[in-house]
Amino acid sequence: SAADTDGDGFLSKAEFFMDLEQRAFNLFTRIDADGDGQLSTGELSSQKEDRMIQGSIVRECLKEQHNPTA
């Protein structure tokens, strides 16, 4: 996995959180429809799936941690 930056076949705590942070940043960018660097209530309410997406990111990270070749 790309998150395994040292290539040892495991995700360290630092690697895990760095990957999670990048995914969260990407999610924020997708929700920030006007690109102003802030999330308005309108942007948040129009993104009803945001919590589902966040949950899927965490599940994907955990799955990759258990199967580093995924």
C-alpha positions as semicolon CSV with decimal commas, in nm:
position;residue;x (nm);y (nm);z (nm)
1;S;0,000;0,000;0,000
2;A;0,110;0,356;-0,065
3;A;0,059;0,434;0,305
4;D;0,345;0,197;0,395
5;T;0,608;0,460;0,323
6;D;0,904;0,263;0,459
7;G;0,803;-0,053;0,270
8;D;0,830;-0,285;0,570
9;G;0,489;-0,445;0,506
10;F;0,333;-0,285;0,813
11;L;0,162;0,045;0,887
12;S;0,312;0,228;1,180
13;K;0,098;0,465;1,382
14;A;0,265;0,758;1,204
15;E;0,205;0,606;0,858
16;F;-0,157;0,528;0,945
17;F;-0,233;0,879;1,066
18;M;-0,044;1,046;0,780
19;D;-0,256;0,850;0,532
20;L;-0,575;0,923;0,726
21;E;-0,486;1,293;0,738
22;Q;-0,433;1,302;0,361
23;R;-0,766;1,132;0,301
24;A;-0,940;1,378;0,537
25;F;-0,777;1,669;0,353
26;N;-0,905;1,528;0,022
27;L;-1,254;1,491;0,169
28;F;-1,249;1,850;0,298
29;T;-1,148;1,969;-0,049
30;R;-1,438;1,778;-0,208
31;I;-1,692;1,922;0,040
32;D;-1,555;2,279;0,006
33;A;-1,753;2,343;-0,312
34;D;-1,656;2,711;-0,345
35;G;-1,290;2,646;-0,264
36;D;-1,268;2,917;0,003
37;G;-1,095;2,692;0,258
38;Q;-1,396;2,695;0,489
39;L;-1,700;2,470;0,516
40;S;-2,031;2,649;0,536
41;T;-2,344;2,492;0,680
42;G;-2,478;2,482;0,324
43;E;-2,178;2,286;0,201
44;L;-2,201;2,047;0,495
45;S;-2,575;1,994;0,464
46;S;-2,548;1,937;0,088
47;Q;-2,297;1,661;0,158
48;K;-2,527;1,415;0,333
49;E;-2,280;1,137;0,260
50;D;-1,983;1,302;0,431
51;R;-2,002;1,080;0,740
52;M;-2,042;0,769;0,529
53;I;-1,735;0,872;0,328
54;Q;-1,532;0,936;0,642
55;G;-1,633;0,599;0,780
56;S;-1,539;0,426;0,458
57;I;-1,197;0,595;0,464
58;V;-1,131;0,466;0,815
59;R;-1,255;0,117;0,721
60;E;-1,035;0,118;0,411
61;C;-0,730;0,220;0,615
62;L;-0,799;-0,055;0,867
63;K;-0,849;-0,310;0,590
64;E;-0,518;-0,209;0,432
65;Q;-0,348;-0,238;0,770
66;H;-0,466;-0,599;0,798
67;N;-0,382;-0,675;0,433
68;P;-0,088;-0,452;0,330
69;T;-0,085;-0,585;-0,026
70;A;-0,442;-0,459;-0,091
